[in-house]
Amino acid sequence: MDFRFNEKEEAFRREVESFIKTELPANWTEKNIYWPGGYGTLSEFEEVNTQIEQFRRKLAEKGWLTISWSKEYGGAGRTNIEQAIFHERMSYYRAPGGEVATLIGGPTIMLFGSDEMKKEWLPRIARGEARFWLAYSEPNSGSDLASIQTRAVEDGDDLIINGQKIWGTAAHVSHYAWMIARTDPNVAPHRGITLLMVDNQSSGVTIRPLMNICGTHSFNEVFFDNVRVPKKNIVGEKNKGWYYVMVALDFERLVIPIGGFKRTFEEITEYARETKHNGQPLTQNPLIRNKLAAMAIEIEVAYMFFWQTAWMLDKGLIPNIEASVLKLFTTQLSQKLANTGMQVMGHYGPLERNSKWASLIGRVPAGYMDCISALVGAGTSEIQRNIIAMRGLGLPRP
Ligand SMILES: Cc1cc2nc3c(=O)[nH]c(=O)nc-3n(C[C@H](O)[C@H](O)[C@H](O)COP(=O)(O)OP(=O)(O)OC[C@H]3O[C@@H](n4cnc5c(N)ncnc54)[C@H](O)[C@@H]3O)c2cc1C
């Protein structure tokens, strides 16, 4: 088997690389504390957010927020492999790129939305003008998502929404909730759920911050009090939302900052090369060498899974078990990489970025805390294993 890219793909890779190097602010990659797989690093600095906004606008102008979408909908008409090449390079440089609407909502609308919905929403998403947050979880519904209680009741051409969502990542900096609500309480739980988009600015929406383990405002709890939403915002058919969300979750599980693992690993390895202990570089220590070699293998395996899912999408297949495998494997990798970083750095490992002795600007201790949540968001590791056991191995439902 030959895993090499073809000439067109190689040329695109070079184009992406050169764009990133030209357009990213100076030293962005080195200064950015983002941990691959982590959630807790939304910036609260206005200057940084303005830079992110400017960079995203440039991506949108090239159709690169939605690379694999057709030009008709504002994309760049490229293959999924090319999109994966793009994500790999972007995450390697810790560059800000897609979000819920471009990576999850848009692709789901493409599959299940009406033609009118596609024409209305997809170009706006591709231009970066309609940003979504995921309004799935509720205080009593996480893994058992089909038990959601938020209600959407028909009223003429509208739906009236009442209920509460929680853990809405980036809800406070998004435009629309990509939401599931119960539209029929009298059928089996998963048969009475509808998927729709709700404007954050609607009357009756209240967004309250929740601080995460890294001390960052990334989560929110969001209350819906008699919120009126036009029925035309329903994705696909009413009461079929559960099936659409299962596909949307597969798209979410494919969003892997694969290049970020490689970059961070290279930095940790470099640290081991440059740091001496008892007069010897850390790379001479057999225990450190073992840990680094083990990490290198896992990163290589993650890359294989990553390219495989992109290849499947180009074949018209929706990676389902593969999405769960990729999500499970890479979130565990996120945690193992943080552990390895801590072990390589020894006593210097836990020093945070404000310490003058901190190495790698304190990225490792921040990632060490941040990566815990990677194993929970987008479905916990246990849920991914359940999916793999049931759909992949054909084992009975527990
Ligand atoms: C960083 C982060 C970002 C998030 N972002 C969002 C977001 O933007 N929007 C959103 O809607 N939600 C978001 N979530 C919420 C996330 O989807 C839920 O936390 C997750 O689905 C788990 O639900 P729970 O927290 O209610 O835990 P529970 O479902 O109560 O699970 C508790 C424990 O029991 C285990 N468990 C539960 N059921 C089973 C089972 N059947 N078999 C085996 N073990 C089981 C779980 O694995 C877990 O260890 C986010 C969460 C995190 C951590």
The ligand as a MOL file (V3000), in Angstrom:
LIG
                    3D

  0  0  0     0  0            999 V3000
M  V30 BEGIN CTAB
M  V30 COUNTS 53 58 0 0 0
M  V30 BEGIN ATOM
M  V30 1 C -14.9200 20.0040 27.4220 0
M  V30 2 C -16.3340 19.6840 27.1960 0
M  V30 3 C -17.0460 20.3480 26.2220 0
M  V30 4 C -18.3900 20.0860 26.0380 0
M  V30 5 N -19.0780 20.8010 25.1150 0
M  V30 6 C -20.3960 20.5900 24.9640 0
M  V30 7 C -21.1510 21.3800 24.0530 0
M  V30 8 O -20.6310 22.2820 23.4020 0
M  V30 9 N -22.4600 21.1500 23.9390 0
M  V30 10 C -23.0880 20.1510 24.6350 0
M  V30 11 O -24.2810 19.9630 24.4390 0
M  V30 12 N -22.4130 19.3980 25.5400 0
M  V30 13 C -21.0890 19.6050 25.7120 0
M  V30 14 N -20.3770 18.8640 26.6330 0
M  V30 15 C -21.0900 17.9100 27.4610 0
M  V30 16 C -20.7590 16.4720 27.1370 0
M  V30 17 O -21.3270 16.1010 25.9110 0
M  V30 18 C -21.2490 15.6080 28.2940 0
M  V30 19 O -20.5080 15.9860 29.4280 0
M  V30 20 C -21.0310 14.1420 28.0290 0
M  V30 21 O -21.8880 13.7020 27.0110 0
M  V30 22 C -21.2310 13.2820 29.2860 0
M  V30 23 O -22.4350 13.6000 29.9070 0
M  V30 24 P -22.4820 13.9070 31.4820 0
M  V30 25 O -21.4500 14.9430 31.7670 0
M  V30 26 O -23.8890 14.2140 31.8150 0
M  V30 27 O -22.0090 12.5780 32.1780 0
M  V30 28 P -22.8590 11.2710 32.4060 0
M  V30 29 O -23.6040 10.9170 31.1710 0
M  V30 30 O -23.6660 11.4360 33.6490 0
M  V30 31 O -21.7440 10.1810 32.6480 0
M  V30 32 C -21.0750 10.0340 33.9060 0
M  V30 33 C -20.1270 8.8390 33.7750 0
M  V30 34 O -20.8850 7.6300 33.5350 0
M  V30 35 C -20.4220 7.0000 32.3490 0
M  V30 36 N -21.5560 6.4290 31.6100 0
M  V30 37 C -22.7450 7.0120 31.3570 0
M  V30 38 N -23.5280 6.1940 30.6310 0
M  V30 39 C -22.8070 5.0670 30.4060 0
M  V30 40 C -23.0640 3.8700 29.6860 0
M  V30 41 N -24.2160 3.6500 29.0680 0
M  V30 42 N -22.0810 2.9240 29.6610 0
M  V30 43 C -20.8910 3.1350 30.2920 0
M  V30 44 N -20.5990 4.2520 30.9920 0
M  V30 45 C -21.5390 5.2150 31.0430 0
M  V30 46 C -19.7990 8.1040 31.5390 0
M  V30 47 O -18.8490 7.5920 30.6070 0
M  V30 48 C -19.1590 8.9730 32.6020 0
M  V30 49 O -17.9120 8.4410 32.9740 0
M  V30 50 C -19.0270 19.1050 26.8270 0
M  V30 51 C -18.3090 18.4230 27.8150 0
M  V30 52 C -16.9740 18.7120 27.9940 0
M  V30 53 C -16.2180 17.9990 29.0730 0
M  V30 END ATOM
M  V30 BEGIN BOND
M  V30 1 1 1 2
M  V30 2 1 2 3
M  V30 3 2 2 52
M  V30 4 2 3 4
M  V30 5 1 4 5
M  V30 6 1 4 50
M  V30 7 2 5 6
M  V30 8 1 6 7
M  V30 9 1 6 13
M  V30 10 2 7 8
M  V30 11 1 7 9
M  V30 12 1 9 10
M  V30 13 2 10 11
M  V30 14 1 10 12
M  V30 15 2 12 13
M  V30 16 1 13 14
M  V30 17 1 14 15
M  V30 18 1 14 50
M  V30 19 1 15 16
M  V30 20 1 16 17
M  V30 21 1 16 18
M  V30 22 1 18 19
M  V30 23 1 18 20
M  V30 24 1 20 21
M  V30 25 1 20 22
M  V30 26 1 22 23
M  V30 27 1 23 24
M  V30 28 2 24 25
M  V30 29 1 24 26
M  V30 30 1 24 27
M  V30 31 1 27 28
M  V30 32 2 28 29
M  V30 33 1 28 30
M  V30 34 1 28 31
M  V30 35 1 31 32
M  V30 36 1 32 33
M  V30 37 1 33 34
M  V30 38 1 33 48
M  V30 39 1 34 35
M  V30 40 1 35 36
M  V30 41 1 35 46
M  V30 42 1 36 37
M  V30 43 1 36 45
M  V30 44 2 37 38
M  V30 45 1 38 39
M  V30 46 1 39 40
M  V30 47 2 39 45
M  V30 48 1 40 41
M  V30 49 2 40 42
M  V30 50 1 42 43
M  V30 51 2 43 44
M  V30 52 1 44 45
M  V30 53 1 46 47
M  V30 54 1 46 48
M  V30 55 1 48 49
M  V30 56 2 50 51
M  V30 57 1 51 52
M  V30 58 1 52 53
M  V30 END BOND
M  V30 END CTAB
M  END
